[in-house]
């Protein structure tokens, strides 16, 4: 079954990154890893630390939870593989997703409608947020939440050595990034558009391991 975006969104960053040739993209959007019909990993603009990346599925869906039953297992295996690389190179990492919903008129924490998981080296005490979390165990638990129990927009995180935690969306833009910025002592630097942290993005592009673990032979970034 074809798992690439059924209707590519040319106004969507991740659809563009998944389908374009590397050299057609700005240096900071060139894939670190791309697996055919599964997903792509790129540097996160606004990287608080080197090694901060985003992992997106090939399918254009609003959240990981919205992936089809056919696409989800392969994408979650891809996430595990990429996180292992990040952990080995940069140290244990925190994962989170601002899982968006289809009701675009409603305020949500996600800023991009194509699902993506943030991987940030370090631990940031997300428990201090006081969210009404439900422990799901693994990422597979996220996609296996029964339809009747799913939040209309959700927050998901997993800290190093911890379980996947699931909560209704707080409705605050870049919710987890705001918290990480506070924990790092720079509470005003949470917005990736205003504080792109290019030095950390470049450090990730230059240091991320690409061989022999890269799934496809793609053109290396300049």
C-alpha positions as CSV (number, residue, x, y, z in Angstrom):
1,X,0.0,0.0,0.0
2,X,1.3,3.5,-0.9
3,X,1.9,5.4,2.3
4,X,3.2,8.7,0.8
5,X,0.8,11.7,1.2
6,X,-2.3,10.9,-0.7
7,X,-2.8,14.6,-1.6
8,X,0.6,16.4,-1.3
9,X,0.2,19.8,0.4
10,X,2.5,22.2,-1.4
11,X,1.9,24.7,1.3
12,X,3.1,22.2,3.9
13,X,6.7,22.2,5.1
14,X,6.9,18.4,5.7
15,X,5.3,17.5,2.4
16,X,7.8,19.6,0.6
17,X,10.7,18.2,2.6
18,X,9.6,14.6,2.0
19,X,9.1,15.0,-1.8
20,X,11.8,17.5,-2.8
21,X,15.4,16.8,-3.7
22,X,17.8,17.8,-1.0
23,X,19.5,20.6,-2.9
24,X,16.1,22.2,-3.7
25,X,15.6,22.9,0.0
26,X,17.2,25.5,2.3
27,X,20.2,24.0,4.2
28,X,18.3,23.8,7.4
29,X,15.4,21.8,5.9
30,X,17.5,19.2,4.2
31,X,16.6,15.8,5.6
32,X,18.9,14.1,8.1
33,X,17.1,10.8,7.5
34,X,14.3,10.0,5.0
35,X,12.7,6.6,4.6
36,X,10.7,5.9,1.5
37,X,6.9,5.8,2.2
38,X,7.5,6.1,6.0
39,X,8.9,9.4,7.2
40,X,11.5,12.1,7.4
41,X,13.7,13.7,10.1
42,X,14.9,17.3,9.9
43,X,16.6,19.8,12.1
44,X,14.2,21.8,14.3
45,X,14.4,25.6,13.7
46,X,14.5,27.1,17.1
47,X,16.7,24.3,18.4
48,X,17.3,24.9,22.1
49,X,20.3,22.5,21.9
50,X,22.2,20.7,19.2
51,X,20.5,17.5,18.3
52,X,16.9,18.9,18.5
53,X,15.1,17.4,15.5
54,X,11.6,16.9,14.1
55,X,10.3,13.5,12.8
56,X,7.3,13.6,10.5
57,X,5.4,10.8,8.7
58,X,5.1,10.6,5.0
59,X,1.3,10.8,5.3
60,X,-0.1,14.3,5.7
61,X,-2.2,13.8,8.8
62,X,-2.9,16.2,11.7
63,X,-1.3,14.0,14.4
64,X,0.4,10.7,14.9
65,X,-2.8,9.4,16.4
66,X,-4.5,10.1,13.0
67,X,-2.2,7.9,11.0
68,X,-3.8,4.9,9.3
69,X,-3.4,1.4,10.7
70,X,-1.2,0.6,7.8
71,X,1.2,3.6,8.2
72,X,1.5,3.8,12.0
73,X,3.7,0.7,12.8
74,X,6.3,1.6,10.2
75,X,6.4,5.3,11.3
76,X,6.7,4.4,15.0
77,X,9.6,2.0,14.2
78,X,11.2,4.8,12.2
79,X,10.8,7.2,15.2
80,X,12.4,4.6,17.5
81,X,15.3,4.2,15.1
82,X,15.9,8.0,14.8
83,X,15.6,8.5,18.6
84,X,18.2,5.8,19.2
85,X,20.6,7.8,16.9
86,X,19.9,11.0,18.7
87,X,20.3,9.4,22.2
88,X,23.6,7.8,21.1
89,X,25.0,11.0,19.6
90,X,23.6,13.8,21.9
91,X,22.5,12.0,25.1
92,X,19.0,10.8,26.4
93,X,16.2,12.9,24.8
94,X,12.7,14.0,25.5
95,X,9.9,13.4,22.9
96,X,6.8,15.5,22.6
97,X,4.0,16.1,20.2
98,X,1.4,18.9,20.0
99,X,-1.2,16.6,18.5
100,X,-3.5,18.9,16.5
101,X,-7.1,18.3,15.5
102,X,-9.1,18.8,12.3
103,X,-11.1,21.7,13.6
104,X,-8.8,24.4,12.3
105,X,-10.8,27.2,13.7
106,X,-10.0,26.1,17.2
107,X,-6.9,27.2,19.0
108,X,-4.3,24.4,19.4
109,X,-0.7,24.0,20.6
110,X,0.5,22.8,17.2
111,X,1.6,25.4,14.7
112,X,1.9,23.0,11.7
113,X,-1.0,20.8,10.5
114,X,1.3,18.0,9.4
115,X,2.0,15.7,12.3
116,X,5.5,15.8,13.7
117,X,7.3,14.6,16.9
118,X,9.9,16.8,18.6
119,X,13.1,15.1,19.8
120,X,15.1,17.3,22.2
121,X,18.2,16.0,24.0
122,X,17.9,16.5,27.7
123,X,15.2,16.2,30.4
124,X,12.9,19.1,31.2
125,X,10.7,18.0,34.1
126,X,7.4,18.1,32.2
127,X,5.7,16.8,35.3
128,X,5.9,20.3,36.7
129,X,3.3,21.4,34.2
130,X,0.6,19.6,36.2
131,X,-1.1,18.2,33.1
132,X,-4.0,15.7,33.7
133,X,-1.9,13.0,32.0
134,X,-2.8,9.4,31.2
135,X,0.2,7.0,31.0
136,X,0.2,5.1,27.7
137,X,3.5,3.3,28.1
138,X,4.9,3.3,24.6
139,X,4.3,5.3,21.4
140,X,2.2,2.4,20.1
141,X,-0.2,3.1,23.0
142,X,-0.8,6.5,21.4
143,X,-2.2,5.2,18.2
144,X,-4.1,2.4,20.0
145,X,-6.3,4.8,22.2
146,X,-9.9,3.9,21.3
147,X,-11.6,6.4,19.2
148,X,-14.2,7.2,21.9
149,X,-11.4,8.0,24.4
150,X,-9.3,10.3,22.2
151,X,-8.8,13.9,23.1
152,X,-9.9,16.5,20.5
153,X,-6.4,17.7,20.1
154,X,-3.8,16.3,22.6
155,X,-0.4,16.7,24.1
156,X,2.0,13.8,24.3
157,X,5.4,13.5,25.9
158,X,8.0,11.0,27.0
159,X,11.0,12.0,29.1
160,X,14.2,10.0,29.3
161,X,13.6,6.6,30.8
162,X,9.9,7.4,31.3
163,X,6.5,6.3,29.8
164,X,4.5,8.1,27.1
165,X,2.1,10.5,28.8
166,X,-1.1,11.7,27.1
167,X,-3.2,14.8,27.9
168,X,-5.9,17.0,26.4
169,X,-4.5,19.9,24.5
170,X,-3.8,23.0,26.7
171,X,-4.7,25.3,23.7
172,X,-1.5,27.3,24.1
173,X,0.8,27.8,21.1
174,X,4.2,25.9,21.3
175,X,3.1,24.8,24.8
176,X,6.1,22.5,25.5
177,X,8.6,24.8,24.0
178,X,7.5,27.5,26.4
179,X,8.2,25.2,29.3
180,X,11.6,24.1,28.0
181,X,12.6,27.8,27.5
182,X,11.7,28.4,31.1
183,X,13.6,25.4,32.3
184,X,16.7,26.6,30.4
185,X,16.5,30.0,32.0
186,X,15.4,31.9,28.8
187,X,11.6,32.1,29.3
188,X,11.1,34.6,26.4
189,X,12.9,32.5,23.8
190,X,10.2,29.9,23.1
191,X,9.1,31.0,19.7
192,X,11.1,29.2,17.0
193,X,10.2,31.9,14.4
194,X,11.6,34.7,16.5
195,X,14.5,32.8,18.0
196,X,15.6,30.3,15.3
197,X,18.9,29.4,17.1
198,X,20.8,29.0,13.9
199,X,24.0,28.0,15.6
200,X,22.3,24.9,17.1
201,X,20.6,24.1,13.9
202,X,23.9,24.2,12.0
203,X,25.6,22.1,14.7
204,X,22.9,19.4,14.2
205,X,23.3,19.4,10.4
206,X,27.0,19.2,10.7
207,X,27.2,16.5,13.4
208,X,24.1,14.2,12.9
209,X,25.3,10.7,11.9
210,X,24.2,9.9,8.3
211,X,26.2,6.8,7.4
212,X,25.8,3.8,7.5
213,X,22.4,4.3,9.2
214,X,20.8,6.5,6.6
215,X,18.0,4.5,4.9
216,X,18.3,6.0,1.4
217,X,21.2,7.3,-0.6
218,X,20.3,11.0,-0.7
219,X,22.5,13.9,-1.7
220,X,24.4,15.3,1.3
221,X,23.7,18.9,2.4
222,X,26.3,21.4,1.2
